[in-house]
Amino acid sequence: MPFICPLVPASSHMNTTFLKFAPSSPPQISHTLTLLDVSYAKLSSLDAFDYSQLHALQTLKLDHNELRTLPGSLGELSHLIHLSCCNNKLVSLPTIGLLQRLQILDAHNNSLTELPVSLWNCASLIHINVTSNLLASWHDPPGDNLVAPAPSALTLSSDSQSERTV
């Protein structure tokens, strides 16, 4: 029978939870895990979690938690295709420009004031949803500093459910 739950929320006090690998997790589970959904887990921090163990992770869902920041180590998830961190308290996103396979970024309903310029380095990015944030401006592609050519079109979701292509 396959091991179903390699990660467990662990509470250090009533209002603070974090992720860790369960002591009984088979070592190979972290190398084959492709989807991690910890939505509604009351997470307030991900800083201590070791992303380097999740070599095959393609989808990471962190929705409906209490996160204010995401660790820069998310950039180690080289196979990540879909990052969803909506309905948190995020004030910024880490530099994620090394995520060359990232196609979908959903960070709606947070407190983001700007997006990292490195976002333009995500060569596969085709959909960004950052509605219901505090964004004051949108960074244009930085020109010659791109690791990969700028995407030909980015689809931005708006609050009115329509889409705008940039």
DOMAR-515925 format. One record per residue (C-alpha): residue number from 1; x, y, z; residue in three letters. Coordinates in pm, whole numbers, m for minus. Layout:
<sites>
<site><resi>NUM</resi><east>X</east><north>Y</north><up>Z</up><resn>ALA</resn></site>
...
</sites>
This chain:
<sites>
<site><resi>1</resi><east>0</east><north>0</north><up>0</up><resn>MET</resn></site>
<site><resi>2</resi><east>147</east><north>341</north><up>m93</up><resn>PRO</resn></site>
<site><resi>3</resi><east>239</east><north>588</north><up>177</up><resn>PHE</resn></site>
<site><resi>4</resi><east>m35</east><north>854</north><up>153</up><resn>ILE</resn></site>
<site><resi>5</resi><east>78</east><north>1141</north><up>375</up><resn>CYS</resn></site>
<site><resi>6</resi><east>452</east><north>1214</north><up>372</up><resn>PRO</resn></site>
<site><resi>7</resi><east>405</east><north>1561</north><up>521</up><resn>LEU</resn></site>
<site><resi>8</resi><east>220</east><north>1652</north><up>835</up><resn>VAL</resn></site>
<site><resi>9</resi><east>126</east><north>1987</north><up>982</up><resn>PRO</resn></site>
<site><resi>10</resi><east>292</east><north>2011</north><up>1321</up><resn>ALA</resn></site>
<site><resi>11</resi><east>186</east><north>2261</north><up>1580</up><resn>SER</resn></site>
<site><resi>12</resi><east>430</east><north>2438</north><up>1807</up><resn>SER</resn></site>
<site><resi>13</resi><east>153</east><north>2645</north><up>1971</up><resn>HIS</resn></site>
<site><resi>14</resi><east>m217</east><north>2679</north><up>1913</up><resn>MET</resn></site>
<site><resi>15</resi><east>m194</east><north>2936</north><up>1633</up><resn>ASN</resn></site>
<site><resi>16</resi><east>134</east><north>2843</north><up>1466</up><resn>THR</resn></site>
<site><resi>17</resi><east>180</east><north>2544</north><up>1240</up><resn>THR</resn></site>
<site><resi>18</resi><east>457</east><north>2438</north><up>1007</up><resn>PHE</resn></site>
<site><resi>19</resi><east>541</east><north>2153</north><up>771</up><resn>LEU</resn></site>
<site><resi>20</resi><east>786</east><north>1874</north><up>827</up><resn>LYS</resn></site>
<site><resi>21</resi><east>842</east><north>1528</north><up>686</up><resn>PHE</resn></site>
<site><resi>22</resi><east>692</east><north>1261</north><up>909</up><resn>ALA</resn></site>
<site><resi>23</resi><east>961</east><north>1046</north><up>1072</up><resn>PRO</resn></site>
<site><resi>24</resi><east>812</east><north>734</north><up>910</up><resn>SER</resn></site>
<site><resi>25</resi><east>816</east><north>879</north><up>556</up><resn>SER</resn></site>
<site><resi>26</resi><east>998</east><north>656</north><up>310</up><resn>PRO</resn></site>
<site><resi>27</resi><east>1303</east><north>850</north><up>182</up><resn>PRO</resn></site>
<site><resi>28</resi><east>1198</east><north>808</north><up>m182</up><resn>GLN</resn></site>
<site><resi>29</resi><east>854</east><north>972</north><up>m128</up><resn>ILE</resn></site>
<site><resi>30</resi><east>1002</east><north>1322</north><up>m140</up><resn>SER</resn></site>
<site><resi>31</resi><east>1166</east><north>1241</north><up>m473</up><resn>HIS</resn></site>
<site><resi>32</resi><east>838</east><north>1131</north><up>m637</up><resn>THR</resn></site>
<site><resi>33</resi><east>586</east><north>1375</north><up>m488</up><resn>LEU</resn></site>
<site><resi>34</resi><east>437</east><north>1583</north><up>m773</up><resn>THR</resn></site>
<site><resi>35</resi><east>150</east><north>1764</north><up>m594</up><resn>LEU</resn></site>
<site><resi>36</resi><east>153</east><north>1920</north><up>m249</up><resn>LEU</resn></site>
<site><resi>37</resi><east>m168</east><north>2085</north><up>m131</up><resn>ASP</resn></site>
<site><resi>38</resi><east>m153</east><north>2238</north><up>217</up><resn>VAL</resn></site>
<site><resi>39</resi><east>m445</east><north>2474</north><up>173</up><resn>SER</resn></site>
<site><resi>40</resi><east>m643</east><north>2561</north><up>488</up><resn>TYR</resn></site>
<site><resi>41</resi><east>m360</east><north>2431</north><up>711</up><resn>ALA</resn></site>
<site><resi>42</resi><east>m330</east><north>2752</north><up>918</up><resn>LYS</resn></site>
<site><resi>43</resi><east>35</east><north>2783</north><up>813</up><resn>LEU</resn></site>
<site><resi>44</resi><east>201</east><north>3106</north><up>918</up><resn>SER</resn></site>
<site><resi>45</resi><east>552</east><north>3027</north><up>792</up><resn>SER</resn></site>
<site><resi>46</resi><east>730</east><north>2802</north><up>545</up><resn>LEU</resn></site>
<site><resi>47</resi><east>1083</east><north>2916</north><up>627</up><resn>ASP</resn></site>
<site><resi>48</resi><east>1201</east><north>2595</north><up>794</up><resn>ALA</resn></site>
<site><resi>49</resi><east>1068</east><north>2360</north><up>525</up><resn>PHE</resn></site>
<site><resi>50</resi><east>1337</east><north>2200</north><up>306</up><resn>ASP</resn></site>
<site><resi>51</resi><east>1222</east><north>2230</north><up>m57</up><resn>TYR</resn></site>
<site><resi>52</resi><east>1539</east><north>2066</north><up>m189</up><resn>SER</resn></site>
<site><resi>53</resi><east>1386</east><north>1728</north><up>m101</up><resn>GLN</resn></site>
<site><resi>54</resi><east>1093</east><north>1781</north><up>m341</up><resn>LEU</resn></site>
<site><resi>55</resi><east>1274</east><north>1723</north><up>m671</up><resn>HIS</resn></site>
<site><resi>56</resi><east>966</east><north>1622</north><up>m873</up><resn>ALA</resn></site>
<site><resi>57</resi><east>710</east><north>1870</north><up>m732</up><resn>LEU</resn></site>
<site><resi>58</resi><east>498</east><north>2019</north><up>m1012</up><resn>GLN</resn></site>
<site><resi>59</resi><east>205</east><north>2173</north><up>m822</up><resn>THR</resn></site>
<site><resi>60</resi><east>226</east><north>2360</north><up>m492</up><resn>LEU</resn></site>
<site><resi>61</resi><east>m98</east><north>2488</north><up>m336</up><resn>LYS</resn></site>
<site><resi>62</resi><east>m63</east><north>2712</north><up>m31</up><resn>LEU</resn></site>
<site><resi>63</resi><east>m408</east><north>2872</north><up>m44</up><resn>ASP</resn></site>
<site><resi>64</resi><east>m608</east><north>3001</north><up>255</up><resn>HIS</resn></site>
<site><resi>65</resi><east>m329</east><north>3012</north><up>513</up><resn>ASN</resn></site>
<site><resi>66</resi><east>m175</east><north>3294</north><up>718</up><resn>GLU</resn></site>
<site><resi>67</resi><east>145</east><north>3335</north><up>514</up><resn>LEU</resn></site>
<site><resi>68</resi><east>304</east><north>3682</north><up>496</up><resn>ARG</resn></site>
<site><resi>69</resi><east>609</east><north>3576</north><up>295</up><resn>THR</resn></site>
<site><resi>70</resi><east>727</east><north>3282</north><up>89</up><resn>LEU</resn></site>
<site><resi>71</resi><east>1086</east><north>3164</north><up>123</up><resn>PRO</resn></site>
<site><resi>72</resi><east>1332</east><north>3232</north><up>m156</up><resn>GLY</resn></site>
<site><resi>73</resi><east>1411</east><north>2860</north><up>m155</up><resn>SER</resn></site>
<site><resi>74</resi><east>1096</east><north>2809</north><up>m365</up><resn>LEU</resn></site>
<site><resi>75</resi><east>1332</east><north>2877</north><up>m655</up><resn>GLY</resn></site>
<site><resi>76</resi><east>1479</east><north>2529</north><up>m595</up><resn>GLU</resn></site>
<site><resi>77</resi><east>1160</east><north>2366</north><up>m725</up><resn>LEU</resn></site>
<site><resi>78</resi><east>1289</east><north>2331</north><up>m1080</up><resn>SER</resn></site>
<site><resi>79</resi><east>992</east><north>2119</north><up>m1198</up><resn>HIS</resn></site>
<site><resi>80</resi><east>723</east><north>2348</north><up>m1055</up><resn>LEU</resn></site>
<site><resi>81</resi><east>448</east><north>2423</north><up>m1310</up><resn>ILE</resn></site>
<site><resi>82</resi><east>168</east><north>2562</north><up>m1091</up><resn>HIS</resn></site>
<site><resi>83</resi><east>212</east><north>2780</north><up>m782</up><resn>LEU</resn></site>
<site><resi>84</resi><east>m104</east><north>2884</north><up>m600</up><resn>SER</resn></site>
<site><resi>85</resi><east>m74</east><north>3101</north><up>m290</up><resn>CYS</resn></site>
<site><resi>86</resi><east>m404</east><north>3288</north><up>m293</up><resn>CYS</resn></site>
<site><resi>87</resi><east>m600</east><north>3407</north><up>10</up><resn>ASN</resn></site>
<site><resi>88</resi><east>m303</east><north>3460</north><up>238</up><resn>ASN</resn></site>
<site><resi>89</resi><east>m148</east><north>3778</north><up>377</up><resn>LYS</resn></site>
<site><resi>90</resi><east>148</east><north>3795</north><up>139</up><resn>LEU</resn></site>
<site><resi>91</resi><east>313</east><north>4135</north><up>112</up><resn>VAL</resn></site>
<site><resi>92</resi><east>573</east><north>4021</north><up>m141</up><resn>SER</resn></site>
<site><resi>93</resi><east>675</east><north>3726</north><up>m355</up><resn>LEU</resn></site>
<site><resi>94</resi><east>1028</east><north>3587</north><up>m355</up><resn>PRO</resn></site>
<site><resi>95</resi><east>1257</east><north>3606</north><up>m656</up><resn>THR</resn></site>
<site><resi>96</resi><east>1122</east><north>3315</north><up>m858</up><resn>ILE</resn></site>
<site><resi>97</resi><east>1281</east><north>3385</north><up>m1194</up><resn>GLY</resn></site>
<site><resi>98</resi><east>1464</east><north>3051</north><up>m1198</up><resn>LEU</resn></site>
<site><resi>99</resi><east>1138</east><north>2858</north><up>m1223</up><resn>LEU</resn></site>
<site><resi>100</resi><east>1167</east><north>2796</north><up>m1595</up><resn>GLN</resn></site>
<site><resi>101</resi><east>874</east><north>2551</north><up>m1605</up><resn>ARG</resn></site>
<site><resi>102</resi><east>630</east><north>2768</north><up>m1408</up><resn>LEU</resn></site>
<site><resi>103</resi><east>317</east><north>2819</north><up>m1620</up><resn>GLN</resn></site>
<site><resi>104</resi><east>58</east><north>2936</north><up>m1366</up><resn>ILE</resn></site>
<site><resi>105</resi><east>99</east><north>3179</north><up>m1078</up><resn>LEU</resn></site>
<site><resi>106</resi><east>m215</east><north>3238</north><up>m873</up><resn>ASP</resn></site>
<site><resi>107</resi><east>m156</east><north>3492</north><up>m594</up><resn>ALA</resn></site>
<site><resi>108</resi><east>m494</east><north>3665</north><up>m580</up><resn>HIS</resn></site>
<site><resi>109</resi><east>m641</east><north>3809</north><up>m261</up><resn>ASN</resn></site>
<site><resi>110</resi><east>m320</east><north>3897</north><up>m77</up><resn>ASN</resn></site>
<site><resi>111</resi><east>m153</east><north>4227</north><up>12</up><resn>SER</resn></site>
<site><resi>112</resi><east>106</east><north>4235</north><up>m267</up><resn>LEU</resn></site>
<site><resi>113</resi><east>222</east><north>4586</north><up>m359</up><resn>THR</resn></site>
<site><resi>114</resi><east>448</east><north>4478</north><up>m648</up><resn>GLU</resn></site>
<site><resi>115</resi><east>562</east><north>4171</north><up>m835</up><resn>LEU</resn></site>
<site><resi>116</resi><east>928</east><north>4074</north><up>m861</up><resn>PRO</resn></site>
<site><resi>117</resi><east>1092</east><north>4184</north><up>m1186</up><resn>VAL</resn></site>
<site><resi>118</resi><east>1241</east><north>3834</north><up>m1206</up><resn>SER</resn></site>
<site><resi>119</resi><east>894</east><north>3706</north><up>m1292</up><resn>LEU</resn></site>
<site><resi>120</resi><east>978</east><north>3788</north><up>m1655</up><resn>TRP</resn></site>
<site><resi>121</resi><east>1252</east><north>3524</north><up>m1642</up><resn>ASN</resn></site>
<site><resi>122</resi><east>994</east><north>3245</north><up>m1601</up><resn>CYS</resn></site>
<site><resi>123</resi><east>1009</east><north>3133</north><up>m1963</up><resn>ALA</resn></site>
<site><resi>124</resi><east>695</east><north>2915</north><up>m1952</up><resn>SER</resn></site>
<site><resi>125</resi><east>468</east><north>3152</north><up>m1759</up><resn>LEU</resn></site>
<site><resi>126</resi><east>135</east><north>3196</north><up>m1938</up><resn>ILE</resn></site>
<site><resi>127</resi><east>m117</east><north>3285</north><up>m1665</up><resn>HIS</resn></site>
<site><resi>128</resi><east>m87</east><north>3521</north><up>m1369</up><resn>ILE</resn></site>
<site><resi>129</resi><east>m377</east><north>3596</north><up>m1136</up><resn>ASN</resn></site>
<site><resi>130</resi><east>m291</east><north>3875</north><up>m893</up><resn>VAL</resn></site>
<site><resi>131</resi><east>m635</east><north>4029</north><up>m854</up><resn>THR</resn></site>
<site><resi>132</resi><east>m749</east><north>4169</north><up>m519</up><resn>SER</resn></site>
<site><resi>133</resi><east>m402</east><north>4286</north><up>m419</up><resn>ASN</resn></site>
<site><resi>134</resi><east>m253</east><north>4631</north><up>m360</up><resn>LEU</resn></site>
<site><resi>135</resi><east>m44</east><north>4645</north><up>m678</up><resn>LEU</resn></site>
<site><resi>136</resi><east>54</east><north>5001</north><up>m759</up><resn>ALA</resn></site>
<site><resi>137</resi><east>244</east><north>4930</north><up>m1082</up><resn>SER</resn></site>
<site><resi>138</resi><east>335</east><north>4664</north><up>m1333</up><resn>TRP</resn></site>
<site><resi>139</resi><east>699</east><north>4608</north><up>m1430</up><resn>HIS</resn></site>
<site><resi>140</resi><east>769</east><north>4590</north><up>m1800</up><resn>ASP</resn></site>
<site><resi>141</resi><east>1014</east><north>4322</north><up>m1916</up><resn>PRO</resn></site>
<site><resi>142</resi><east>1368</east><north>4435</north><up>m1828</up><resn>PRO</resn></site>
<site><resi>143</resi><east>1496</east><north>4400</north><up>m2185</up><resn>GLY</resn></site>
<site><resi>144</resi><east>1838</east><north>4242</north><up>m2233</up><resn>ASP</resn></site>
<site><resi>145</resi><east>1856</east><north>4113</north><up>m1874</up><resn>ASN</resn></site>
<site><resi>146</resi><east>1612</east><north>3829</north><up>m1940</up><resn>LEU</resn></site>
<site><resi>147</resi><east>1732</east><north>3471</north><up>m1906</up><resn>VAL</resn></site>
<site><resi>148</resi><east>1471</east><north>3370</north><up>m2164</up><resn>ALA</resn></site>
<site><resi>149</resi><east>1279</east><north>3573</north><up>m2422</up><resn>PRO</resn></site>
<site><resi>150</resi><east>977</east><north>3757</north><up>m2286</up><resn>ALA</resn></site>
<site><resi>151</resi><east>655</east><north>3558</north><up>m2318</up><resn>PRO</resn></site>
<site><resi>152</resi><east>461</east><north>3653</north><up>m2629</up><resn>SER</resn></site>
<site><resi>153</resi><east>148</east><north>3707</north><up>m2418</up><resn>ALA</resn></site>
<site><resi>154</resi><east>55</east><north>3696</north><up>m2054</up><resn>LEU</resn></site>
<site><resi>155</resi><east>m304</east><north>3657</north><up>m1952</up><resn>THR</resn></site>
<site><resi>156</resi><east>m400</east><north>3857</north><up>m1647</up><resn>LEU</resn></site>
<site><resi>157</resi><east>m725</east><north>3779</north><up>m1476</up><resn>SER</resn></site>
<site><resi>158</resi><east>m926</east><north>4077</north><up>m1360</up><resn>SER</resn></site>
<site><resi>159</resi><east>m1189</east><north>4112</north><up>m1089</up><resn>ASP</resn></site>
<site><resi>160</resi><east>m1463</east><north>4120</north><up>m1351</up><resn>SER</resn></site>
<site><resi>161</resi><east>m1378</east><north>3765</north><up>m1463</up><resn>GLN</resn></site>
<site><resi>162</resi><east>m1259</east><north>3891</north><up>m1800</up><resn>SER</resn></site>
<site><resi>163</resi><east>m904</east><north>3837</north><up>m1920</up><resn>GLU</resn></site>
<site><resi>164</resi><east>m660</east><north>4091</north><up>m2056</up><resn>ARG</resn></site>
<site><resi>165</resi><east>m363</east><north>3997</north><up>m2270</up><resn>THR</resn></site>
<site><resi>166</resi><east>m51</east><north>4205</north><up>m2225</up><resn>VAL</resn></site>
</sites>
